[in-house]
Amino acid sequence: MAPTEQLTETDLKELTVKFNNENYDLKKFMRDHPGGVNTLLQFKGKSINYVMGKYGHSTSAYHLMNDLKVSDVNLTGEVSGNGRIITSEEVARKEDEIKYLEELEARLDWSKPLLSQLDAIASDYHTWVNSAVYRKCRLFASPWLEALTFTPWYLVPIFWIPIILYLAGTQFFELVACGESCQQTPLTTLQYIYHIILGVLLWTALEYTLHRWVFHFDPGSSPTLIKLHFLIHGMHHKVPFDGLRQVFPPIPAAVLTAVIYSMLKPMLTYPVVKLTGALIGYLAYDMTHYYVHHGSPTDGSYLYAMKRYHSNHHFINHDKAFGITSELWDHAFKTFVKVRKLGFSLHW
Protein backbone atom coordinates (compact mmCIF):
# COMPACT_ATOMS: atom_id res chain seq x y z
CA MET A 1 0.00 0.00 0.00
CA ALA A 2 1.31 3.44 -0.91
CA PRO A 3 1.44 5.89 2.02
CA THR A 4 -1.04 8.24 0.36
CA GLU A 5 -3.81 5.67 -0.20
CA GLN A 6 -6.96 5.85 1.92
CA LEU A 7 -7.42 3.17 4.56
CA THR A 8 -10.27 0.67 4.49
CA GLU A 9 -11.83 -1.38 7.28
CA THR A 10 -10.23 -4.49 5.76
CA ASP A 11 -6.81 -2.86 6.08
CA LEU A 12 -7.34 -2.31 9.80
CA LYS A 13 -8.45 -5.82 10.74
CA GLU A 14 -4.96 -7.18 11.26
CA LEU A 15 -1.38 -6.01 11.24
CA THR A 16 1.32 -8.57 11.96
CA VAL A 17 4.92 -7.76 11.08
CA LYS A 18 8.23 -9.52 11.48
CA PHE A 19 11.25 -8.26 13.35
CA ASN A 20 14.25 -10.60 13.13
CA ASN A 21 11.90 -13.45 12.24
CA GLU A 22 9.77 -12.86 15.33
CA ASN A 23 6.11 -11.93 14.99
CA TYR A 24 4.67 -8.69 16.38
CA ASP A 25 0.99 -7.84 16.40
CA LEU A 26 0.66 -4.08 15.84
CA LYS A 27 -3.12 -4.01 15.46
CA LYS A 28 -3.85 -2.40 18.81
CA PHE A 29 -0.93 0.01 18.38
CA MET A 30 -1.50 1.09 14.77
CA ARG A 31 -3.65 4.15 15.52
CA ASP A 32 -1.22 5.29 18.21
CA HIS A 33 1.84 4.92 16.01
CA PRO A 34 3.34 8.43 15.61
CA GLY A 35 4.16 7.65 11.98
CA GLY A 36 0.57 6.82 11.09
CA VAL A 37 -1.35 3.67 10.19
CA ASN A 38 -0.60 3.84 6.49
CA THR A 39 3.15 3.61 6.98
CA LEU A 40 2.75 0.49 9.13
CA LEU A 41 0.39 -1.19 6.66
CA GLN A 42 3.12 -1.19 4.01
CA PHE A 43 4.89 -3.80 6.11
CA LYS A 44 1.98 -6.12 6.90
CA GLY A 45 3.44 -9.62 6.97
CA LYS A 46 6.91 -8.25 6.17
CA SER A 47 10.10 -7.52 8.07
CA ILE A 48 10.52 -4.10 9.66
CA ASN A 49 14.23 -4.49 10.45
CA TYR A 50 15.38 -2.06 7.78
CA VAL A 51 12.73 0.59 8.34
CA MET A 52 13.29 0.66 12.12
CA GLY A 53 16.84 1.74 11.49
CA LYS A 54 16.13 3.94 8.48
CA TYR A 55 13.72 6.21 10.35
CA GLY A 56 15.85 6.50 13.46
CA HIS A 57 13.65 4.69 15.97
CA SER A 58 14.87 5.28 19.50
CA THR A 59 15.94 2.66 21.99
CA SER A 60 12.63 3.34 23.71
CA ALA A 61 10.80 2.25 20.54
CA TYR A 62 12.64 -1.07 20.54
CA HIS A 63 11.79 -1.42 24.22
CA LEU A 64 8.10 -0.75 23.54
CA MET A 65 8.10 -3.55 20.94
CA ASN A 66 8.34 -6.03 23.84
CA ASP A 67 4.70 -5.30 24.65
CA LEU A 68 3.61 -6.23 21.12
CA LYS A 69 5.50 -9.49 20.64
CA VAL A 70 3.46 -12.62 19.94
CA SER A 71 6.25 -15.18 19.69
CA ASP A 72 9.90 -15.63 20.60
CA VAL A 73 12.60 -17.13 18.39
CA ASN A 74 16.10 -17.45 19.78
CA LEU A 75 18.27 -16.10 17.01
CA THR A 76 21.45 -15.44 18.97
CA GLY A 77 21.47 -17.98 21.76
CA GLU A 78 21.75 -15.17 24.31
CA VAL A 79 19.28 -14.31 27.05
CA SER A 80 18.80 -10.95 28.69
CA GLY A 81 19.25 -10.42 32.42
CA ASN A 82 15.54 -10.81 33.10
CA GLY A 83 15.12 -13.87 30.90
CA ARG A 84 14.07 -12.34 27.58
CA ILE A 85 15.73 -13.65 24.43
CA ILE A 86 18.05 -11.16 22.74
CA THR A 87 17.57 -10.97 18.97
CA SER A 88 20.39 -10.48 16.49
CA GLU A 89 19.14 -6.96 15.68
CA GLU A 90 19.48 -5.98 19.32
CA VAL A 91 22.99 -7.38 19.45
CA ALA A 92 23.92 -5.12 16.55
CA ARG A 93 22.04 -2.08 17.80
CA LYS A 94 22.22 -0.67 21.34
CA GLU A 95 22.13 -4.04 23.11
CA ASP A 96 23.41 -2.57 26.37
CA GLU A 97 20.79 0.20 26.36
CA ILE A 98 17.94 -2.22 25.69
CA LYS A 99 19.12 -4.64 28.38
CA TYR A 100 19.41 -1.68 30.75
CA LEU A 101 15.78 -0.70 30.11
CA GLU A 102 14.69 -4.30 30.58
CA GLU A 103 16.51 -4.51 33.89
CA LEU A 104 14.77 -1.33 35.08
CA GLU A 105 11.39 -2.69 34.03
CA ALA A 106 12.06 -5.98 35.79
CA ARG A 107 12.36 -4.17 39.12
CA LEU A 108 8.63 -3.40 39.02
CA ASP A 109 5.60 -5.67 39.05
CA TRP A 110 3.11 -4.14 36.61
CA SER A 111 0.33 -6.37 37.95
CA LYS A 112 0.47 -4.37 41.19
CA PRO A 113 0.12 -0.64 41.95
CA LEU A 114 3.20 1.16 40.62
CA LEU A 115 3.26 4.23 42.82
CA SER A 116 4.43 2.31 45.88
CA GLN A 117 7.18 0.58 43.85
CA LEU A 118 8.92 3.60 42.36
CA ASP A 119 11.63 3.58 45.04
CA ALA A 120 13.10 0.61 43.16
CA ILE A 121 13.95 2.71 40.09
CA ALA A 122 14.57 6.03 41.88
CA SER A 123 18.20 6.34 40.81
CA ASP A 124 17.24 5.73 37.15
CA TYR A 125 13.81 7.36 37.13
CA HIS A 126 14.44 9.83 34.30
CA THR A 127 15.50 7.07 31.91
CA TRP A 128 12.70 4.74 32.97
CA VAL A 129 9.84 7.26 32.79
CA ASN A 130 10.83 8.41 29.29
CA SER A 131 10.89 4.84 27.95
CA ALA A 132 7.27 4.40 26.91
CA VAL A 133 5.39 1.10 27.17
CA TYR A 134 2.14 -0.01 25.59
CA ARG A 135 0.33 -1.16 28.74
CA LYS A 136 -2.21 -0.14 31.32
CA CYS A 137 -0.92 1.26 34.58
CA ARG A 138 -2.40 0.94 38.06
CA LEU A 139 -1.38 3.58 40.58
CA PHE A 140 -3.19 2.80 43.84
CA ALA A 141 -4.27 -0.34 45.65
CA SER A 142 -7.49 1.40 46.71
CA PRO A 143 -10.13 1.10 43.95
CA TRP A 144 -11.61 4.43 45.08
CA LEU A 145 -8.33 6.30 44.70
CA GLU A 146 -7.62 4.51 41.44
CA ALA A 147 -11.00 5.51 40.03
CA LEU A 148 -10.17 9.17 40.66
CA THR A 149 -7.16 8.91 38.33
CA PHE A 150 -9.31 8.12 35.28
CA THR A 151 -10.87 10.99 33.34
CA PRO A 152 -12.82 10.45 30.10
CA TRP A 153 -12.10 13.39 27.79
CA TYR A 154 -15.74 14.51 27.60
CA LEU A 155 -15.89 15.25 31.35
CA VAL A 156 -13.60 18.22 30.80
CA PRO A 157 -15.95 20.23 28.52
CA ILE A 158 -18.97 19.10 30.56
CA PHE A 159 -17.35 20.59 33.67
CA TRP A 160 -15.75 23.73 32.26
CA ILE A 161 -18.11 24.99 29.54
CA PRO A 162 -20.91 25.94 31.99
CA ILE A 163 -18.36 27.74 34.19
CA ILE A 164 -16.93 29.62 31.21
CA LEU A 165 -20.40 30.61 29.99
CA TYR A 166 -21.43 31.76 33.47
CA LEU A 167 -18.30 33.88 33.94
CA ALA A 168 -18.50 35.31 30.42
CA GLY A 169 -22.19 36.16 30.77
CA THR A 170 -22.05 37.70 34.24
CA GLN A 171 -18.98 39.77 33.37
CA PHE A 172 -20.52 41.00 30.13
CA PHE A 173 -23.67 42.20 31.89
CA GLU A 174 -21.67 43.67 34.77
CA LEU A 175 -19.07 45.50 32.69
CA VAL A 176 -20.58 46.06 29.24
CA ALA A 177 -24.37 45.83 29.22
CA CYS A 178 -24.80 47.21 32.72
CA GLY A 179 -26.76 50.37 31.80
CA GLU A 180 -27.45 52.64 34.74
CA SER A 181 -26.21 50.05 37.23
CA CYS A 182 -22.59 50.34 36.02
CA GLN A 183 -20.22 51.01 38.92
CA GLN A 184 -17.54 52.33 36.54
CA THR A 185 -17.19 53.44 32.96
CA PRO A 186 -18.56 50.52 30.97
CA LEU A 187 -16.41 48.60 28.54
CA THR A 188 -17.32 48.44 24.89
CA THR A 189 -17.94 45.01 23.40
CA LEU A 190 -14.61 45.23 21.57
CA GLN A 191 -12.79 46.11 24.79
CA TYR A 192 -14.44 43.16 26.51
CA ILE A 193 -13.35 40.83 23.70
CA TYR A 194 -9.85 42.32 23.90
CA HIS A 195 -9.54 41.33 27.57
CA ILE A 196 -10.86 37.85 26.77
CA ILE A 197 -8.15 37.50 24.12
CA LEU A 198 -5.52 38.71 26.58
CA GLY A 199 -6.70 35.95 28.92
CA VAL A 200 -6.27 33.36 26.17
CA LEU A 201 -2.74 34.65 25.48
CA LEU A 202 -2.02 34.53 29.21
CA TRP A 203 -3.04 30.89 29.16
CA THR A 204 -0.55 30.09 26.34
CA ALA A 205 2.25 31.39 28.58
CA LEU A 206 0.90 29.38 31.52
CA GLU A 207 0.62 26.28 29.33
CA TYR A 208 4.30 26.48 28.45
CA THR A 209 5.35 27.39 31.99
CA LEU A 210 3.41 24.56 33.61
CA HIS A 211 4.49 21.98 31.06
CA ARG A 212 8.17 22.88 31.06
CA TRP A 213 8.92 23.88 34.65
CA VAL A 214 6.20 22.15 36.69
CA PHE A 215 5.27 18.98 34.79
CA HIS A 216 8.89 18.42 33.77
CA PHE A 217 10.60 19.39 37.00
CA ASP A 218 13.58 17.22 37.89
CA PRO A 219 12.72 15.09 40.95
CA GLY A 220 16.28 13.83 41.24
CA SER A 221 16.40 10.54 43.14
CA SER A 222 14.01 11.58 45.91
CA PRO A 223 11.31 8.87 46.20
CA THR A 224 8.75 11.44 47.39
CA LEU A 225 9.40 13.87 44.51
CA ILE A 226 9.49 11.00 42.02
CA LYS A 227 6.05 9.85 43.12
CA LEU A 228 4.75 13.41 42.87
CA HIS A 229 6.22 13.82 39.38
CA PHE A 230 4.83 10.47 38.25
CA LEU A 231 1.36 11.46 39.44
CA ILE A 232 1.24 14.85 37.75
CA HIS A 233 2.98 14.03 34.46
CA GLY A 234 5.48 11.19 34.51
CA MET A 235 2.74 8.60 34.14
CA HIS A 236 1.67 10.28 30.89
CA HIS A 237 5.16 9.82 29.43
CA LYS A 238 5.44 6.22 30.62
CA VAL A 239 2.00 5.16 29.30
CA PRO A 240 1.26 7.84 26.66
CA PHE A 241 -1.42 5.76 24.93
CA ASP A 242 -3.81 5.53 27.89
CA GLY A 243 -6.80 7.59 26.77
CA LEU A 244 -8.27 7.83 30.27
CA ARG A 245 -5.22 9.64 31.62
CA GLN A 246 -4.58 12.34 29.04
CA VAL A 247 -6.79 15.16 30.23
CA PHE A 248 -6.58 16.93 33.58
CA PRO A 249 -9.20 15.74 36.12
CA PRO A 250 -11.62 18.67 36.68
CA ILE A 251 -11.38 18.90 40.48
CA PRO A 252 -7.57 19.09 40.70
CA ALA A 253 -7.68 21.47 37.71
CA ALA A 254 -10.15 23.71 39.55
CA VAL A 255 -7.92 23.76 42.64
CA LEU A 256 -4.87 24.64 40.52
CA THR A 257 -6.91 27.34 38.77
CA ALA A 258 -7.89 28.90 42.09
CA VAL A 259 -4.27 28.93 43.29
CA ILE A 260 -2.89 30.49 40.09
CA TYR A 261 -5.74 33.01 39.87
CA SER A 262 -5.22 34.17 43.46
CA MET A 263 -1.55 34.76 42.67
CA LEU A 264 -2.14 36.69 39.44
CA LYS A 265 -5.31 38.61 40.35
CA PRO A 266 -3.55 41.58 42.03
CA MET A 267 -1.55 42.17 38.83
CA LEU A 268 -4.47 42.09 36.39
CA THR A 269 -7.09 44.57 35.27
CA TYR A 270 -10.54 43.01 34.83
CA PRO A 271 -9.17 39.77 36.32
CA VAL A 272 -12.37 37.73 36.01
CA VAL A 273 -12.65 38.57 32.30
CA LYS A 274 -9.06 37.47 31.78
CA LEU A 275 -9.77 34.35 33.85
CA THR A 276 -12.60 33.58 31.44
CA GLY A 277 -10.24 33.89 28.47
CA ALA A 278 -7.62 31.77 30.23
CA LEU A 279 -10.21 29.03 30.88
CA ILE A 280 -11.15 29.10 27.19
CA GLY A 281 -7.46 28.65 26.40
CA TYR A 282 -7.14 25.84 28.94
CA LEU A 283 -10.15 24.00 27.52
CA ALA A 284 -8.70 24.30 24.01
CA TYR A 285 -5.39 22.97 25.36
CA ASP A 286 -6.84 19.90 27.05
CA MET A 287 -9.01 19.01 24.07
CA THR A 288 -6.11 19.58 21.67
CA HIS A 289 -3.86 17.42 23.82
CA TYR A 290 -6.33 14.56 23.73
CA TYR A 291 -6.88 14.97 19.99
CA VAL A 292 -3.19 15.01 19.04
CA HIS A 293 -2.88 11.66 20.80
CA HIS A 294 -6.02 9.99 19.45
CA GLY A 295 -7.34 12.07 16.55
CA SER A 296 -6.77 11.69 12.83
CA PRO A 297 -6.02 15.20 11.53
CA THR A 298 -5.62 15.84 7.81
CA ASP A 299 -2.23 16.63 6.32
CA GLY A 300 -1.81 20.37 5.90
CA SER A 301 -4.01 21.20 8.88
CA TYR A 302 -2.77 22.90 12.03
CA LEU A 303 -3.65 19.91 14.20
CA TYR A 304 -1.72 17.58 11.87
CA ALA A 305 1.40 19.68 12.46
CA MET A 306 0.80 19.78 16.22
CA LYS A 307 0.22 16.01 16.39
CA ARG A 308 3.62 15.39 14.82
CA TYR A 309 5.17 18.09 16.99
CA HIS A 310 3.82 16.57 20.20
CA SER A 311 4.90 13.08 19.12
CA ASN A 312 8.40 14.46 18.82
CA HIS A 313 8.21 15.64 22.43
CA HIS A 314 7.10 12.22 23.65
CA PHE A 315 9.41 9.97 21.71
CA ILE A 316 12.48 11.97 20.70
CA ASN A 317 13.01 15.31 22.47
CA HIS A 318 11.59 15.00 25.99
CA ASP A 319 13.22 18.27 27.03
CA LYS A 320 11.92 20.32 24.08
CA ALA A 321 8.69 20.94 22.11
CA PHE A 322 6.64 21.81 25.19
CA GLY A 323 3.87 23.62 23.31
CA ILE A 324 0.63 21.68 22.82
CA THR A 325 -1.67 24.25 21.22
CA SER A 326 1.09 26.50 19.88
CA GLU A 327 4.82 26.57 19.17
CA LEU A 328 4.96 30.27 20.15
CA TRP A 329 6.74 29.97 23.47
CA ASP A 330 9.03 27.20 22.24
CA HIS A 331 10.36 29.73 19.73
CA ALA A 332 10.66 32.39 22.44
CA PHE A 333 12.58 30.12 24.84
CA LYS A 334 14.56 28.25 22.16
CA THR A 335 13.00 24.85 22.81
CA PHE A 336 11.44 24.64 19.35
CA VAL A 337 12.01 21.45 17.37
CA LYS A 338 11.79 21.29 13.59
CA VAL A 339 9.94 18.12 12.66
CA ARG A 340 11.27 16.34 9.62
CA LYS A 341 9.26 16.87 6.43
CA LEU A 342 7.86 13.77 4.73
CA GLY A 343 7.16 13.13 1.09
CA PHE A 344 3.76 11.63 1.90
CA SER A 345 0.81 12.13 4.24
CA LEU A 346 0.33 10.21 7.47
CA HIS A 347 -3.03 8.67 8.38
CA TRP A 348 -4.12 7.53 11.83
C-alpha positions as CSV (number, residue, x, y, z in Angstrom):
1,M,0.0,0.0,0.0
2,A,1.3,3.4,-0.9
3,P,1.4,5.9,2.0
4,T,-1.0,8.2,0.4
5,E,-3.8,5.7,-0.2
6,Q,-7.0,5.9,1.9
7,L,-7.4,3.2,4.6
8,T,-10.3,0.7,4.5
9,E,-11.8,-1.4,7.3
10,T,-10.2,-4.5,5.8
11,D,-6.8,-2.9,6.1
12,L,-7.3,-2.3,9.8
13,K,-8.5,-5.8,10.7
14,E,-5.0,-7.2,11.3
15,L,-1.4,-6.0,11.2
16,T,1.3,-8.6,12.0
17,V,4.9,-7.8,11.1
18,K,8.2,-9.5,11.5
19,F,11.2,-8.3,13.3
20,N,14.3,-10.6,13.1
21,N,11.9,-13.5,12.2
22,E,9.8,-12.9,15.3
23,N,6.1,-11.9,15.0
24,Y,4.7,-8.7,16.4
25,D,1.0,-7.8,16.4
26,L,0.7,-4.1,15.8
27,K,-3.1,-4.0,15.5
28,K,-3.9,-2.4,18.8
29,F,-0.9,0.0,18.4
30,M,-1.5,1.1,14.8
31,R,-3.6,4.2,15.5
32,D,-1.2,5.3,18.2
33,H,1.8,4.9,16.0
34,P,3.3,8.4,15.6
35,G,4.2,7.7,12.0
36,G,0.6,6.8,11.1
37,V,-1.4,3.7,10.2
38,N,-0.6,3.8,6.5
39,T,3.2,3.6,7.0
40,L,2.8,0.5,9.1
41,L,0.4,-1.2,6.7
42,Q,3.1,-1.2,4.0
43,F,4.9,-3.8,6.1
44,K,2.0,-6.1,6.9
45,G,3.4,-9.6,7.0
46,K,6.9,-8.2,6.2
47,S,10.1,-7.5,8.1
48,I,10.5,-4.1,9.7
49,N,14.2,-4.5,10.4
50,Y,15.4,-2.1,7.8
51,V,12.7,0.6,8.3
52,M,13.3,0.7,12.1
53,G,16.8,1.7,11.5
54,K,16.1,3.9,8.5
55,Y,13.7,6.2,10.3
56,G,15.9,6.5,13.5
57,H,13.6,4.7,16.0
58,S,14.9,5.3,19.5
59,T,15.9,2.7,22.0
60,S,12.6,3.3,23.7
61,A,10.8,2.2,20.5
62,Y,12.6,-1.1,20.5
63,H,11.8,-1.4,24.2
64,L,8.1,-0.7,23.5
65,M,8.1,-3.6,20.9
66,N,8.3,-6.0,23.8
67,D,4.7,-5.3,24.7
68,L,3.6,-6.2,21.1
69,K,5.5,-9.5,20.6
70,V,3.5,-12.6,19.9
71,S,6.3,-15.2,19.7
72,D,9.9,-15.6,20.6
73,V,12.6,-17.1,18.4
74,N,16.1,-17.5,19.8
75,L,18.3,-16.1,17.0
76,T,21.4,-15.4,19.0
77,G,21.5,-18.0,21.8
78,E,21.8,-15.2,24.3
79,V,19.3,-14.3,27.0
80,S,18.8,-11.0,28.7
81,G,19.3,-10.4,32.4
82,N,15.5,-10.8,33.1
83,G,15.1,-13.9,30.9
84,R,14.1,-12.3,27.6
85,I,15.7,-13.6,24.4
86,I,18.0,-11.2,22.7
87,T,17.6,-11.0,19.0
88,S,20.4,-10.5,16.5
89,E,19.1,-7.0,15.7
90,E,19.5,-6.0,19.3
91,V,23.0,-7.4,19.5
92,A,23.9,-5.1,16.6
93,R,22.0,-2.1,17.8
94,K,22.2,-0.7,21.3
95,E,22.1,-4.0,23.1
96,D,23.4,-2.6,26.4
97,E,20.8,0.2,26.4
98,I,17.9,-2.2,25.7
99,K,19.1,-4.6,28.4
100,Y,19.4,-1.7,30.8
101,L,15.8,-0.7,30.1
102,E,14.7,-4.3,30.6
103,E,16.5,-4.5,33.9
104,L,14.8,-1.3,35.1
105,E,11.4,-2.7,34.0
106,A,12.1,-6.0,35.8
107,R,12.4,-4.2,39.1
108,L,8.6,-3.4,39.0
109,D,5.6,-5.7,39.0
110,W,3.1,-4.1,36.6
111,S,0.3,-6.4,37.9
112,K,0.5,-4.4,41.2
113,P,0.1,-0.6,41.9
114,L,3.2,1.2,40.6
115,L,3.3,4.2,42.8
116,S,4.4,2.3,45.9
117,Q,7.2,0.6,43.8
118,L,8.9,3.6,42.4
119,D,11.6,3.6,45.0
120,A,13.1,0.6,43.2
121,I,14.0,2.7,40.1
122,A,14.6,6.0,41.9
123,S,18.2,6.3,40.8
124,D,17.2,5.7,37.2
125,Y,13.8,7.4,37.1
126,H,14.4,9.8,34.3
127,T,15.5,7.1,31.9
128,W,12.7,4.7,33.0
129,V,9.8,7.3,32.8
130,N,10.8,8.4,29.3
131,S,10.9,4.8,27.9
132,A,7.3,4.4,26.9
133,V,5.4,1.1,27.2
134,Y,2.1,0.0,25.6
135,R,0.3,-1.2,28.7
136,K,-2.2,-0.1,31.3
137,C,-0.9,1.3,34.6
138,R,-2.4,0.9,38.1
139,L,-1.4,3.6,40.6
140,F,-3.2,2.8,43.8
141,A,-4.3,-0.3,45.7
142,S,-7.5,1.4,46.7
143,P,-10.1,1.1,43.9
144,W,-11.6,4.4,45.1
145,L,-8.3,6.3,44.7
146,E,-7.6,4.5,41.4
147,A,-11.0,5.5,40.0
148,L,-10.2,9.2,40.7
149,T,-7.2,8.9,38.3
150,F,-9.3,8.1,35.3
151,T,-10.9,11.0,33.3
152,P,-12.8,10.5,30.1
153,W,-12.1,13.4,27.8
154,Y,-15.7,14.5,27.6
155,L,-15.9,15.2,31.3
156,V,-13.6,18.2,30.8
157,P,-16.0,20.2,28.5
158,I,-19.0,19.1,30.6
159,F,-17.4,20.6,33.7
160,W,-15.7,23.7,32.3
161,I,-18.1,25.0,29.5
162,P,-20.9,25.9,32.0
163,I,-18.4,27.7,34.2
164,I,-16.9,29.6,31.2
165,L,-20.4,30.6,30.0
166,Y,-21.4,31.8,33.5
167,L,-18.3,33.9,33.9
168,A,-18.5,35.3,30.4
169,G,-22.2,36.2,30.8
170,T,-22.0,37.7,34.2
171,Q,-19.0,39.8,33.4
172,F,-20.5,41.0,30.1
173,F,-23.7,42.2,31.9
174,E,-21.7,43.7,34.8
175,L,-19.1,45.5,32.7
176,V,-20.6,46.1,29.2
177,A,-24.4,45.8,29.2
178,C,-24.8,47.2,32.7
179,G,-26.8,50.4,31.8
180,E,-27.5,52.6,34.7
181,S,-26.2,50.0,37.2
182,C,-22.6,50.3,36.0
183,Q,-20.2,51.0,38.9
184,Q,-17.5,52.3,36.5
185,T,-17.2,53.4,33.0
186,P,-18.6,50.5,31.0
187,L,-16.4,48.6,28.5
188,T,-17.3,48.4,24.9
189,T,-17.9,45.0,23.4
190,L,-14.6,45.2,21.6
191,Q,-12.8,46.1,24.8
192,Y,-14.4,43.2,26.5
193,I,-13.3,40.8,23.7
194,Y,-9.8,42.3,23.9
195,H,-9.5,41.3,27.6
196,I,-10.9,37.9,26.8
197,I,-8.1,37.5,24.1
198,L,-5.5,38.7,26.6
199,G,-6.7,36.0,28.9
200,V,-6.3,33.4,26.2
201,L,-2.7,34.7,25.5
202,L,-2.0,34.5,29.2
203,W,-3.0,30.9,29.2
204,T,-0.6,30.1,26.3
205,A,2.3,31.4,28.6
206,L,0.9,29.4,31.5
207,E,0.6,26.3,29.3
208,Y,4.3,26.5,28.4
209,T,5.3,27.4,32.0
210,L,3.4,24.6,33.6
211,H,4.5,22.0,31.1
212,R,8.2,22.9,31.1
213,W,8.9,23.9,34.6
214,V,6.2,22.1,36.7
215,F,5.3,19.0,34.8
216,H,8.9,18.4,33.8
217,F,10.6,19.4,37.0
218,D,13.6,17.2,37.9
219,P,12.7,15.1,41.0
220,G,16.3,13.8,41.2
221,S,16.4,10.5,43.1
222,S,14.0,11.6,45.9
223,P,11.3,8.9,46.2
224,T,8.8,11.4,47.4
225,L,9.4,13.9,44.5
226,I,9.5,11.0,42.0
227,K,6.0,9.8,43.1
228,L,4.7,13.4,42.9
229,H,6.2,13.8,39.4
230,F,4.8,10.5,38.2
231,L,1.4,11.5,39.4
232,I,1.2,14.8,37.7
233,H,3.0,14.0,34.5
234,G,5.5,11.2,34.5
235,M,2.7,8.6,34.1
236,H,1.7,10.3,30.9
237,H,5.2,9.8,29.4
238,K,5.4,6.2,30.6
239,V,2.0,5.2,29.3
240,P,1.3,7.8,26.7
241,F,-1.4,5.8,24.9
242,D,-3.8,5.5,27.9
243,G,-6.8,7.6,26.8
244,L,-8.3,7.8,30.3
245,R,-5.2,9.6,31.6
246,Q,-4.6,12.3,29.0
247,V,-6.8,15.2,30.2
248,F,-6.6,16.9,33.6
249,P,-9.2,15.7,36.1
250,P,-11.6,18.7,36.7
251,I,-11.4,18.9,40.5
252,P,-7.6,19.1,40.7
253,A,-7.7,21.5,37.7
254,A,-10.1,23.7,39.5
255,V,-7.9,23.8,42.6
256,L,-4.9,24.6,40.5
257,T,-6.9,27.3,38.8
258,A,-7.9,28.9,42.1
259,V,-4.3,28.9,43.3
260,I,-2.9,30.5,40.1
261,Y,-5.7,33.0,39.9
262,S,-5.2,34.2,43.5
263,M,-1.5,34.8,42.7
264,L,-2.1,36.7,39.4
265,K,-5.3,38.6,40.4
266,P,-3.5,41.6,42.0
267,M,-1.5,42.2,38.8
268,L,-4.5,42.1,36.4
269,T,-7.1,44.6,35.3
270,Y,-10.5,43.0,34.8
271,P,-9.2,39.8,36.3
272,V,-12.4,37.7,36.0
273,V,-12.7,38.6,32.3
274,K,-9.1,37.5,31.8
275,L,-9.8,34.3,33.8
276,T,-12.6,33.6,31.4
277,G,-10.2,33.9,28.5
278,A,-7.6,31.8,30.2
279,L,-10.2,29.0,30.9
280,I,-11.1,29.1,27.2
281,G,-7.5,28.7,26.4
282,Y,-7.1,25.8,28.9
283,L,-10.2,24.0,27.5
284,A,-8.7,24.3,24.0
285,Y,-5.4,23.0,25.4
286,D,-6.8,19.9,27.1
287,M,-9.0,19.0,24.1
288,T,-6.1,19.6,21.7
289,H,-3.9,17.4,23.8
290,Y,-6.3,14.6,23.7
291,Y,-6.9,15.0,20.0
292,V,-3.2,15.0,19.0
293,H,-2.9,11.7,20.8
294,H,-6.0,10.0,19.4
295,G,-7.3,12.1,16.6
296,S,-6.8,11.7,12.8
297,P,-6.0,15.2,11.5
298,T,-5.6,15.8,7.8
299,D,-2.2,16.6,6.3
300,G,-1.8,20.4,5.9
301,S,-4.0,21.2,8.9
302,Y,-2.8,22.9,12.0
303,L,-3.7,19.9,14.2
304,Y,-1.7,17.6,11.9
305,A,1.4,19.7,12.5
306,M,0.8,19.8,16.2
307,K,0.2,16.0,16.4
308,R,3.6,15.4,14.8
309,Y,5.2,18.1,17.0
310,H,3.8,16.6,20.2
311,S,4.9,13.1,19.1
312,N,8.4,14.5,18.8
313,H,8.2,15.6,22.4
314,H,7.1,12.2,23.6
315,F,9.4,10.0,21.7
316,I,12.5,12.0,20.7
317,N,13.0,15.3,22.5
318,H,11.6,15.0,26.0
319,D,13.2,18.3,27.0
320,K,11.9,20.3,24.1
321,A,8.7,20.9,22.1
322,F,6.6,21.8,25.2
323,G,3.9,23.6,23.3
324,I,0.6,21.7,22.8
325,T,-1.7,24.3,21.2
326,S,1.1,26.5,19.9
327,E,4.8,26.6,19.2
328,L,5.0,30.3,20.1
329,W,6.7,30.0,23.5
330,D,9.0,27.2,22.2
331,H,10.4,29.7,19.7
332,A,10.7,32.4,22.4
333,F,12.6,30.1,24.8
334,K,14.6,28.3,22.2
335,T,13.0,24.9,22.8
336,F,11.4,24.6,19.3
337,V,12.0,21.4,17.4
338,K,11.8,21.3,13.6
339,V,9.9,18.1,12.7
340,R,11.3,16.3,9.6
341,K,9.3,16.9,6.4
342,L,7.9,13.8,4.7
343,G,7.2,13.1,1.1
344,F,3.8,11.6,1.9
345,S,0.8,12.1,4.2
346,L,0.3,10.2,7.5
347,H,-3.0,8.7,8.4
348,W,-4.1,7.5,11.8
